[in-house]
């Protein structure tokens, strides 16, 4: 289970919600150039931490050892 908290306004964060791996990968891999090599299930956590974490979303809970469903 992967739980994400999303920003609802400049100073407020919504309730944490469960995201699917597809939703997470879509968020990590969006809005990049054609040369971009997509992150996948094997390296999603690295991609999240580099490109997403803290900007509009916060990772609240994720599987140990990178396992996903």
C-alpha positions in Angstrom: 0.0 0.0 0.0 1.3 3.4 -1.0 -0.2 6.4 0.8 0.2 9.9 -0.7 -0.8 13.3 0.8 -1.5 16.0 -1.8 -1.4 19.7 -1.4 -4.9 21.3 -1.7 -3.8 25.0 -1.6 -0.7 27.0 -0.9 -0.7 26.2 2.8 -2.9 23.2 3.2 -2.6 19.5 2.6 -5.5 17.1 2.0 -6.1 13.8 3.7 -3.7 11.0 2.8 -5.0 8.6 0.1 -3.9 5.3 -1.4 -2.4 5.6 -4.9 -1.8 2.9 -7.4 1.6 2.2 -8.9 0.1 3.5 -12.2 -0.9 6.8 -10.7 2.6 7.2 -9.1 4.4 6.4 -12.3 2.2 8.8 -14.2 3.0 11.6 -11.8 6.8 10.9 -11.8 7.0 10.6 -15.6 4.7 13.4 -16.7 5.9 16.7 -18.3 9.3 15.6 -19.4 11.1 15.8 -22.8 11.0 13.1 -25.5 14.5 12.0 -24.4 13.2 11.2 -20.9 13.5 7.6 -19.8 10.5 6.7 -17.7 10.8 5.4 -14.2 9.2 2.1 -13.6 8.2 -0.3 -10.7 11.9 -1.1 -10.1 13.0 2.5 -9.4 9.9 4.5 -8.7 11.0 5.5 -5.2 14.1 7.2 -6.5 12.0 9.0 -9.2 9.5 10.1 -6.6 12.1 11.5 -4.3 13.9 13.4 -7.1 11.0 14.7 -9.1 7.9 14.8 -6.9 8.3 14.6 -3.1 7.4 17.8 -1.3 6.4 19.9 -4.3 2.7 19.0 -4.4 2.7 15.5 -2.9 4.2 13.8 0.2 4.9 10.1 0.5 3.4 9.0 3.8 3.6 5.2 3.7 5.2 2.7 1.2 6.1 -1.0 1.1 9.4 -2.1 2.7 12.1 -3.2 0.3 10.3 -1.6 -2.6 7.7 -4.2 -3.0 4.5 -3.0 -4.7 1.1 -4.4 -5.6 
